[in-house]
Amino acid sequence: SYELTQPLSVSVALGQTASIPCGGNNIVSKKVHWYQQKPGQAPVLVIYRDSNRPFGIPERFSGSNSGNTATLTISRAQAGDEADYYCQVWDSSTDVVFGGGTKLTVL
Amino acid sequence: EVQLVETGGGLIQPGGSLRLSCAASGFTVSSNSMGWVRQAPGKGLDWVSVIYSGGAIYYADSVKGRFTISRDNSKNTLYLQINSLRVEDTAVYYCARVRITSSSNYMDVWGKGTTVTVSS
């Protein structure tokens, strides 16, 4: 089965750029989606198909996918960006696959 | 407004059963693929099941044989029947609309979730 690997935590200084990696075998061959989940709330889609933003998601959120790593990038990080972030792909054998999640801390 | 509202969670003893409901508004359940995702306390997201618009169904191995996903088109509602509950099924259960693209499904609308607690 396909597996996605994320660091448990990432820290970023207020106003700086955060990069959250998502590792997977030849992940570039798949489309990667990203969700933001704040404490006590449901997940929210922030990036779909590697680099597309849903309506209402700030341009500060962007995504890329290359080789064995996909990356969610948050520019000009704000306190309100503190959340857990999950990457996700679809696999033909296991359907939806989630990464373990990364807790973003804005310092 | 596109919205999903889950109900039916609660405290249940091991071995018991529950039926979770997910009422949709602003779109038609039968014309979309719909899924369930759960999240155990302090843990990550865990894919449970999906029912595709064409009727095909998928279950995660951990719930296969115990969970049944279905929909009632007349009520525009998605269901998850959960039988033989185990302590490890304790979680918040979210329903979500699943967008199907070329080999790349993702969830664009989520409900707020309903909590299932399995304990004696």
Interface residues (C-beta under 8 A of the other chain):
Chain A: K30 K31 H33 Y35 Q37 Q41 A42 P43 V44 L45 Y48 R49 P54 D84 Y86 Q88 V89 W90 S92 T94 D95 V96 V97 F98 G99 G100 G101
Chain B: G35 V37 G44 L45 D46 W47 V50 Y58 A60 Y94 V98 R99 T101 S103 S104 N105 Y106 M107 D108 W110 G111 K112 G113
